[in-house]
């Protein structure tokens, strides 16, 4: 049964807001605003589901209505005149910061917020060029766009939303709730990527399936790894004990089994508050070819996390772990995890990267126009990430059979033969540059295979 806000005193509303924690601290309205009442009268008839979602939300309890979130200034790039009001279709983090300043500041300093700015990678070359074309033409993109990028990459990473002359949003860039969406007001990110509108449920954001919109698949199968792990099994077996709807949701107090993605990366512990910077408990960045410490990647992106070293972040995560495990267990897990990262980095990633750098004079210049481009890309981007993520989340099948096994198989029986083929062709080339490149590559292959990690391949002990 819904609470009738008109019959609830201001004191009661503030008391309820305090119970909710920081969500509406300092921003509970005495009553629904005149502007929002007008919105409600119409949307209750025209879009009942939106009205019902909002009616089940904490926004409803705090008398925060449509207008409070969608209001805009006349000079805003995406401002629209609608039923006598100036509004914007997109509710950006800048808008959410009117009430949720702390949460938005943390989010804006995270890698999530930069998702829309890291699309100029090999992944996007694949979607825009190799897989796609420029046949999807819209007013903002008269030269065309790749539908593969628009409906694939951009939906998780976020698009740069383009506003047309009439104030509407270009269909290549909207709808979009990508986590790093670049909004017309200059802000980055989409709060509704996790807190789906218009109920903005904390319980939904805490559920692992929520993260699985983007964190799954061949190159970053965190959801699948989680479901394989003891953590995921415990969650699914004890979901009725997790109390996802708890206002404070502190591990060890409100629940003591089945941690979710949010538990480990974001949610409160008895000693730590909630954080919306998901990197503050991560001690390795496993996205690149070589795993690196997170403060290094933060520095490259100009994020405030550049000042927070990995040791601090690891202690933050260990503070989560210690609510269910003892100190020796936690420390031993991290020794296992670090050992897998060292194995991957030193045995496969470093030599592979060095070998591939030497192939450049021997390859066709366009990215992915050579078979070996795909072989190497999948080796680190798919198998390499799977092994590292599997170890980080205690998923043994992904660490081994989907990870190190595939890495080894493809390193020795795909990458190496293709490298040796390039050497053979290069040595017989009439081009001096190619011959010299082939000789250098041949020498490097010999050096790698005679190293302690790889000499087994030559039947040496």
Secondary structure as UniProt FT lines:
FT   HELIX           5..7
FT   HELIX           10..19
FT   TURN            20..26
FT   HELIX           34..46
FT   HELIX           48..55
FT   HELIX           58..61
FT   TURN            62..63
FT   HELIX           66..70
FT   TURN            74..75
FT   TURN            77..78
FT   STRAND          79..82
FT   TURN            83..84
FT   STRAND          85..88
FT   HELIX           93..96
FT   TURN            97..99
FT   HELIX           101..108
FT   HELIX           112..117
FT   HELIX           122..125
FT   HELIX           126..130
FT   STRAND          136..138
FT   TURN            139..140
FT   STRAND          141..145
FT   HELIX           147..148
FT   HELIX           149..153
FT   HELIX           154..157
FT   TURN            165..166
FT   TURN            171..173
FT   TURN            179..180
FT   TURN            184..185
FT   HELIX           191..193
FT   TURN            197..199
FT   HELIX           202..206
FT   HELIX           208..211
FT   TURN            212..214
FT   HELIX           222..228
FT   HELIX           230..237
FT   HELIX           239..241
FT   TURN            244..245
FT   TURN            252..254
FT   HELIX           261..265
FT   TURN            278..281
FT   HELIX           294..300
FT   TURN            301..302
FT   HELIX           304..307
FT   HELIX           310..321
FT   TURN            322..324
FT   HELIX           327..343
FT   HELIX           344..349
FT   HELIX           350..358
FT   HELIX           360..362
FT   TURN            367..368
FT   HELIX           371..378
FT   HELIX           379..384
FT   HELIX           385..392
FT   TURN            393..394
FT   HELIX           396..399
FT   HELIX           400..404
FT   HELIX           405..410
FT   HELIX           411..415
FT   HELIX           416..427
FT   HELIX           432..449
FT   TURN            452..454
FT   HELIX           455..458
//
